[in-house]
Amino acid sequence: MHRKSIKGSKSNKLIGKSIVLGITGSIAAVESVKLARELMRHGAEVYAVMTSDAKKILHPYALEFATGNPVVDEITGKIEHVSYAGDHDRKCDLILIAPSTANTISKIAYGIDDTPVTTVVSTGFGKIPIIIVPAMHSSMYKNPIILENIDKLKNHGVLFLTPKFEENKAKLPDIDEIVQAVIRKLHVKDFSGKKVLVTAGPTIEKIDDVRFITNNSSGLMGIKLAEEFDMRGAEVTLVLGHTKLESYVKTISVESFDEMHDAVMSNTDADIAVFTAATSDFHVDQPCSGKISSDSSKTINLIPNKKIVQEYSSNSKAFVVGFKAEYGVPEDELLRRAYDRLSSSNMNLIVANEVGKEKRGFQSETNEVFIIDKTKKVYHLPLENKEKISEKILDIIKKYIN
């Protein structure tokens, strides 16, 4: 029976997907339990397959406990490799080898299948997506023969993740990076062919060359939306304001309102545009050069900024989704203000949230939002992590662009 979720579930992106996790004799095998659990937190069913050298580093019982499935650690008459990756009734949607040694890479490149890991790969090669995550000493990874074998396998459609190079070692990338690569490979591509623009994060307005005005937005909601679009096949451009957060999608980094405006208006050819950025509502009239002395008082004149989403929606054929953040207002007032903004604009949908509530909005990993369309239809997305919220927002957008 497929395990749909575990404690600490993060998303449903891998629900219904089965992954064979191949573990080889690298010391990085100690990370395999955590990797298996992270895959399961996105809904995957995980089946572990180990080489004999991997068992010297990590006991199979640990992976059996983590996955809830028996671990294949030898080639037997049960021919598990056929049931996992064969042509008929296979259990496997993807083969992930993490970590992979140089030895295993070379065996796969030459069709040698003398371990449980290479046997599963040999059975599924060319029919099932394969991701290999190398982990070894840097000198081994940079061996020209190993690099040739990696290139050979890439030419056959195998995806390799680039290691982290530290302490003369080619180490596993972060667990989240591996999981995201799996999701991108398996996720439904229902936004394929769509160009998408997403704005995220705050902008800053200079008071002088040292001080500035900004807000508390982290940009996380917009980043999760951009990455969700990317996973679902869209060509994404993320315009990201002044934040410490980063994303793997194509990103234009900006700081000021003017920079955000120019970046957005240079992408009016998008099919879908989602404005989550908390752009500054005001800019400082005549910022000072240098550093203002703190010895005396200073009066600052704030000038209202125009609404970028309004200008964009009037100059683009994109399906436009705006965001409306309010603080300390009741739900009915939140919805009224959001609908008033929507009805007075060319936006197609607006997403409203009350950032004054605990665990919602700025600087939070979670959010609760209301999505409103032109007919006053309201979709309520209860409090969840922002990754799950982003999934559901895209599901709703999909209803309107089909």
DADAVEN-V756638 format. One line per field, one symbol per residue. ss: DSSP state (H for helix, E for strand, - for the rest). Layout:
BEGIN
ss=???
END
This chain:
BEGIN
ss=-----------------EEEEEE---HHHHHHHHHHHHHHH---EEEEEE-HHHH----HHHHHHHH----E-------HHHHHH--------EEEEEEE-HHHHHHHH------HHHHHHHHH----EEEEEE-EEHHHH--HHHHHHHHHHHH---EEE--EEE--EEE---HHHHHHHHHHHH--------EEEEEE-E--EE-----EE------HHHHHHHHHHHH---EEEEEE----------EEE---HHHHHHHHH------EEEE--E---EEE-----------------EEE---HHHHHHH----EEEEEEEE----HHHHHHHHHHHHH-----EEEEEE-----------EEEEEEEE----EEEEEEEEHHHHHHHHHHHHHHHH-
END
